[in-house]
Amino acid sequence: MNTFLIVVHVIVSAVLVIVILLQAGKGSGLGGAFGGSSQAVFGGRGAQTFLGKVTSASAAVFMLTSLSLSYLSTRSGSVVKEAPAPVAPAPPQSAPVLPAQGAPAAPAPTPAK
């Protein structure tokens, strides 16, 4: 179920990006809101175009899959199953440190009596 939702979520997000980029700009932007434009509040284009309907539908599906994945992740701990962390190899055994050549060796400790 989780895998299916993730696949649908990724596909819908790609479709949403493509459909939004295909739409034509409305032109006026924020300047039309404050410049006394003669258009209606929601634009003068009238009925919603086909790309607008696809955008609305894909946005609704995107929101539903987002909420579903969020709900499932809180119930099961994680939506994506992670691989176990690799175990680090043991550090190599260190060799005893020998005194440098030419340096006098430390005297042997005397046994306690």
C-alpha positions as CSV (number, residue, x, y, z in Angstrom):
1,M,0.0,0.0,0.0
2,N,2.8,2.4,0.9
3,T,4.7,1.7,-2.3
4,F,1.6,2.2,-4.4
5,L,0.9,5.6,-2.7
6,I,4.5,6.7,-3.2
7,V,4.4,5.8,-6.9
8,V,1.1,7.6,-7.4
9,H,2.4,10.6,-5.4
10,V,5.6,10.9,-7.6
11,I,3.6,10.6,-10.8
12,V,1.0,13.1,-9.8
13,S,3.7,15.6,-8.7
14,A,5.4,15.3,-12.1
15,V,2.1,15.8,-13.9
16,L,1.3,18.8,-11.7
17,V,4.6,20.4,-12.5
18,I,4.2,19.8,-16.3
19,V,0.6,21.0,-16.4
20,I,1.4,24.2,-14.4
21,L,4.3,25.0,-16.8
22,L,2.1,24.5,-19.9
23,Q,-0.5,27.0,-18.8
24,A,-0.3,30.5,-20.2
25,G,0.2,33.4,-17.9
26,K,-2.7,35.7,-17.0
27,G,-0.6,38.8,-17.8
28,S,-1.4,41.4,-15.2
29,G,-0.2,39.6,-12.0
30,L,-0.3,41.8,-8.9
31,G,-0.3,45.0,-11.0
32,G,-3.9,44.2,-12.1
33,A,-5.0,43.8,-8.5
34,F,-4.0,47.3,-7.6
35,G,-4.2,49.1,-10.9
36,G,-7.9,49.3,-11.3
37,S,-8.2,46.5,-13.9
38,S,-11.6,46.2,-15.6
39,Q,-11.6,42.4,-15.3
40,A,-13.7,40.5,-12.8
41,V,-12.1,39.4,-9.5
42,F,-11.3,35.8,-10.8
43,G,-10.3,36.9,-14.3
44,G,-12.1,37.6,-17.5
45,R,-11.6,34.2,-19.1
46,G,-14.9,32.8,-18.0
47,A,-15.1,29.0,-17.9
48,Q,-12.0,27.1,-16.7
49,T,-9.8,25.7,-19.4
50,F,-8.9,22.0,-19.8
51,L,-5.4,22.6,-18.3
52,G,-7.0,24.3,-15.4
53,K,-9.3,21.4,-14.7
54,V,-6.3,18.9,-14.9
55,T,-4.4,21.2,-12.5
56,S,-7.2,21.2,-10.0
57,A,-7.7,17.4,-10.2
58,S,-4.0,16.6,-9.9
59,A,-3.6,19.1,-7.0
60,A,-6.5,17.3,-5.2
61,V,-4.9,13.9,-5.8
62,F,-1.5,15.3,-4.7
63,M,-3.1,16.6,-1.4
64,L,-4.8,13.3,-0.7
65,T,-1.7,11.2,-1.3
66,S,0.3,13.7,0.9
67,L,-2.2,13.3,3.7
68,S,-2.3,9.6,3.3
69,L,1.4,9.2,3.4
70,S,1.7,11.4,6.4
71,Y,-1.0,9.4,8.2
72,L,0.6,6.1,7.4
73,S,4.0,7.3,8.5
74,T,2.7,8.2,11.9
75,R,1.1,4.9,12.4
76,S,3.9,2.6,11.2
77,G,6.9,4.7,12.0
78,S,8.2,5.3,8.5
79,V,6.8,5.1,5.0
80,V,10.0,4.2,3.3
81,K,11.7,1.1,4.6
82,E,15.4,1.8,5.2
83,A,18.2,-0.7,4.7
84,P,20.0,-1.7,7.9
85,A,23.0,0.5,8.6
86,P,26.3,-1.1,7.6
87,V,28.5,-2.2,10.5
88,A,31.9,-0.5,10.6
89,P,34.9,-2.9,10.5
90,A,36.9,-3.4,13.7
91,P,40.0,-1.2,13.9
92,P,43.3,-3.0,13.1
93,Q,45.3,-4.2,16.1
94,S,48.1,-1.8,16.9
95,A,51.7,-3.0,17.0
96,P,53.7,-2.2,20.1
97,V,55.6,1.0,19.9
98,L,59.4,0.6,19.7
99,P,61.8,3.3,20.8
100,A,63.4,5.2,18.0
101,Q,66.9,4.3,16.9
102,G,69.6,6.1,18.7
103,A,67.4,6.9,21.7
104,P,68.3,5.3,25.0
105,A,65.9,2.6,26.1
106,A,64.1,3.2,29.4
107,P,65.6,1.3,32.3
108,A,63.7,-1.7,33.4
109,P,61.6,-1.2,36.5
110,T,63.0,-2.7,39.7
111,P,60.8,-5.3,41.3
112,A,59.2,-4.2,44.6
113,K,60.3,-6.1,47.7
